Amino acid sequence: MISYLEFEKPVAELDQRIAELRAAAEGDDVDISNELKRLEVKSASLLETTYESLSPWQKTQVARHPARPHFRDYVEHAFDEFVPLGGDRNYGEDEAIMGGLARLGGRKVVLIGHEKGNDTASRIRHNFGMGKPEGYRKAIRLMEMAGRFGLPVVTLVDTSGAFPGVEAEERGQAEAIARSTEACLALPVPMVASIVGEGGSGGAVALASAERVLMFEHAVYSVISPEGCASILWRTAEKAPDAAEAMKVTAQDLERLGVIDRIVGEPVGGAHRDPVAAAKALGEAIGEELDMLSRNSADELKRMREERFLKIAG
């Protein structure tokens, strides 16, 4: 069953009508195939039209859709031979940030990313994708390993932000995020980061400070959530749609601003409607970027990152 968002109500109504017609026609001799086809075409057209003109707030809702694919889905459909590696060798295992060895189109890579979970139990286990210090320190460990063995690093970013709890602060959350960002910038091997859902604050930047940053068509990337921004500026989260508009959180805005380098298209209606197609499109885009980056030396890669982020700051 598809979970429809508020702005998809007209599409939901059409799909409900189609389902009712199909149910009514079962065991009936009346041919309603032409009517069904007409309604299906109309529904597909309405869905396409709707997604061609989404507002920043609507894109935020799509990026947060409960059925949107996450790290494990991309591992299953875009990568091969994934071998998870856990622990930061200092405190413990953080399941909000996963990583390990994998193959992408025959190329060996180190793969790291946020996992939000897909049901209540798994979301709690993965802490809704909000990484703790040990998660970012695990990412650092894996990036350092990638550098030693000459393996490209691929990251999949999907978090509302790093975990803000007291225990995370006690274990050095800010320092871990800063060190993870530093590890990205210092890598002697190619790194491609992809914003696949939400890219929230330092929790996202810590895994996205790469020389090439990709972003799904309906993903969002910002220093704070629209609700958080609205609460600060207007003292009410109800202004979140206005905040999303002002913050330029969409892939289209961020590509124009030079914050990201490439937009990866999603299936019509968002990645959650066809996770396999979305994963394959992302895998192909990452592979193309790695092919291009593999021609550069370690010094050239570091210089590319430095120039990229200094240009944004300027």
N, C-alpha and C positions, 0 to 999 in steps of 0.2 A: 504494500500500500504506500502510495506517495503521500508525504506530508506536505500540504500546500501552505505557502506563506500568505500573509494577509493580502498582499497586492496581486496574488494569483487567483483570487476568488472567482473571477469570470471564467478562467480556465477550469477551475475545479467544478463549477456548475455544469460546464459542457461535458467534462469527463464523467460526471455523475449521470448525466442524461444518457451518454453512450452506454455506460454500465447497465442502466435500467432497461434500455432497449435490448441489449444483448440477453439480459436475464428473462425479459418478457418473451423473446423470440425462441427460447429453448423449447424444443418439442412442438413448435408451431409451424404450420405450413406457409405462413405469410412470409414473403421475401422482403426483408428490410435492409438488404445489403447496400443498396444505393443510398439510403438515408444514413446508415452507419458510416459509409465512406464519406459522405458529405460532412457529417459532424466531425469525423476524425480529421479531415483536411482543415476544417474551420478551427478546431482546437489547436492543431499544430501551428497554423498561421497566427493565431492569437498569442500562443506562447512565444513564438519567434518575435512578434511585434512588441510584446511586453518586455522581453529581455534586451531588445535593441535600445530601449530608452530608460533603463533603470537609474534611479537617483542614487547618490552615494549612500544614503541610509538603506535603501533597498538592497544594494550590493553588500552592505554590512550584514543584512539578514541572510542573504544567500551564503556568504562566507561562513556564517555560524549555523547553517542548516544542520539539524541533528543527523541527517543521513549523508552529509558530505563526506567523501573518502578522506581517510587520515593515513598516517605513516604506514601502518600495516597493510592497508589496501594498495598503496603504491609499491610496497615491497613485493606483494603478491603478483601484481599485474605489470609492473615495469622493470623489475629487477629479477635476477636469478641468483641462486645459491647463497642466500643471505645467511650469514653466521653471526648471531647476536653476541656482543661482548658487553658485559655488565660491570658495574662498580667503578668507583673513583680511586680505589686503593687507599682511601683515607678515612671515609666515614661509612658509606653504604651505597646501595643501589637506588637510583631514582628512576622510576618507570615512566615519568612524564617525558623524559628525554631518552630515546632509544638510539642505539648505534651498533655498528658492526661492519663486517666485510661483506661485499656483494659483487655481483657482476652486472654490468649494464652493456648490452650488446656485445658481449665478449670481453669487455674491458673491466679489469679489476678496480674497484673503488672502495673507499671508506665512506659509508653512508650513515648520516646522523640526522635525527629529526624529532619533532614533538609528536607525541601520540595522545589524543584526547579521549579515546575510547568510544564505543558505539552503543553502550547500554549503561544502565545505572551502575552496575557492579564494576564494569571495566572503566567507566569514567572516574569513579572513586579511586580505583587502583592506580590509574594513570594521573590522578590529581587534575583532571580536566586539562591536561597539557601544560600546566603551570610548573615549570622546572624549579627545583631547589638547588642550593649550592653544589651538592654532590652530583647533580645532573650536568651542570656546566663544567664541573671538574672532570667528569667522565668524558665530556666532549673534548676538553683540552687534551686528555690522555690519548684519545683516539686520533686527534689531529696530529699530535706529536708522533704517534706511531706511523701515520700516513706519510709524514715528512721523512722518517727514517727509512721507510721501505719504498719511497717514490710512488705512492698511490694517490691519485686524484681524490679530492674530498667533495662529496655531494651532500648538501643539507636541504631538508624539507622543513620549512618554518610554518608552524600553525599553533599559535598561542595567544591568549588574550594578554599575556604578560607573565613575568616570573612570579613565583609564589611569594606573596607579601606577608606571610605569617611570621610570628615572633621567632619561632625556631629556626626559620631560614635566615633571619637577620642575625641570630646568635651564631650561626655557622658561617657567616661572611657572605651573604648574598651579593652585595654590591661588588665586593672584591672578586668573587667568582665570575660575575658577568663581565667585569673589566678584563680579567685575565683571559676569558674565553674570546672576547673581542680582539685582544692582543694576539692570541694564538692564531686567529683567522688571518690577521694582517701579516703575520710573520711566516706563514706557510711557504715552503720552497716548492710546492707542487700546485697544480691547477685546482681552483675551488669554484664551484658553481652552487649558488644558493637559490632556492625557489620558494617564494611565498605562495603556499597552496591553499591557505584559508585566511586566518587572522595573523597579521604580523604586528604584535603588540609590544611597544616600548623596548627597553633594553633586553627583555627576555627574547625578543626576536633578533635584534641587532647582534647579540652575542653569537648567533649562528648564521648571520647573514652578511658579515663584513667580507664579502668575496669580491673578486675582480669582475665577476658577471653575476647579476642578480636578475632572475626571472620571476614572473608573477602571473598567476592565473588571471584570466579575464575578469572574473567576479570576486577575486580576493581583495582584501583591504590591508593597508600597512600604515601605521601611525604611531606617534609618540605616546598616545594615550587613547583610551576608548572614547567614542563619541559621547557616551553617557558621563564618563569622568570629566571630559572637557566641559560639557554642559553644566555639570554640577558646580564646577569652579567658576565659570563665566556668568551663568544665569541662576545659579543656586537651585536648579531643578533639572533632573534627568529627562524631563519631557521635551527639552530643547535639543535632544540628541540628533534629530534629523538636521537641524540648522548647524549643529557643530560638525557633523559629518560633511556637510557641504563646504563649510569654511576651511576645514582641515585638509582638504584635498587627499582623501584616503584611497581613492580608486587607482587601479593600475593605469588607466588612461591619463589621469592627472600626473601621476608619479613618473610616467615615462616622459611626459613633456618637461617635467622639472629635472630630469636626469637622475632621479633617485633609483630607478630601476632601468634595466637595459633592454628587456624584451618581454612582450606580453604573449602568453600561451593561451590559445583559444580553448574554450570549454564546449562540451556538447550543448545544443540548444536547451535552455531551461536549467543550466548549471551542471557542475560535475556530479552532483548527487543523482542525476537522472541516468547517467551512464558512466559509472566509475571506471569501467574497463577502458573505454575510449579516452577518458580524461587521463588516465595513467599512461596509456600508450603515447598520447600526444606529448605529455610531459617528458617521458623517457626519451622520445625522439629529439625534443628540443635540447635536453641536457646533453645528450650524445653529440649533437652538432656543436654545442658550445665547447665541450671537452676536446673535440677534434681540432677546433680552432686554437684553443689554449695550449694544446700539447706541443705546439711549435715554439713556444716561448721558454726561455731559460728561467731559472729560479729568480735571478735578479730582475728580469723583465716582468715577471709576475708580481713581485713585490712592488715594483715601481708602478705597475698598472693600478694596483689597489690604492697606493698612496695618492696618485694623481686623481683617481676616481673620487675618493672621499674628500680630498682637499678642494676639488672643484665644486662639490655639493656645499661644503662649508663656505666657500667664497661667494 
